[in-house]
Amino acid sequence: MPCRLFVATIKHHEELVAWQLATELKEAVFAVTARPAVSRHRRFCEQIESSSRSGPANIAEGFWRYRPRDNARFVRIGLGSLGETANHLRDAWKEGYLDDAEYATLALLARRAIGVAIRWHNYLMHCPDQSPRTSRT
């Protein structure tokens, strides 16, 4: 689909699959950090909660920048946060905060979020760097 048409048809960042998956990952992380055995490890919880919040927040912020390259820059930042969250999930598994099945499920969700965000980023990088003619409301 041509860049202008696709970007112009999305009206809100919540329509982006990259944002949806990143948000699902964030919500799963918060469910883990709410567990009493995990919440005692305050520094770990702060770090993974922060990185998991940053992924969807940056994808959303980029969307509202309107220009594809500026949007892509924020998606790259979000990708870094998604990667950091995936790393923290591995640490959580190694520390016994997650069992094997939970880790596999969350690691897969992180990989899916990263994969979709990479494809969104690549799409944006191939768009002409101009604002869409229609406004988002």
Secondary structure as GFF3:
##gff-version 3
##sequence-region A 1 137
A	DSSP	alpha_helix	3	9	.	.	.	ID=ss1
A	DSSP	three_ten_helix	13	15	.	.	.	ID=ss2
A	DSSP	alpha_helix	17	33	.	.	.	ID=ss3
A	DSSP	alpha_helix	36	39	.	.	.	ID=ss4
A	DSSP	alpha_helix	42	63	.	.	.	ID=ss5
A	DSSP	alpha_helix	68	94	.	.	.	ID=ss6
A	DSSP	alpha_helix	100	125	.	.	.	ID=ss7
###
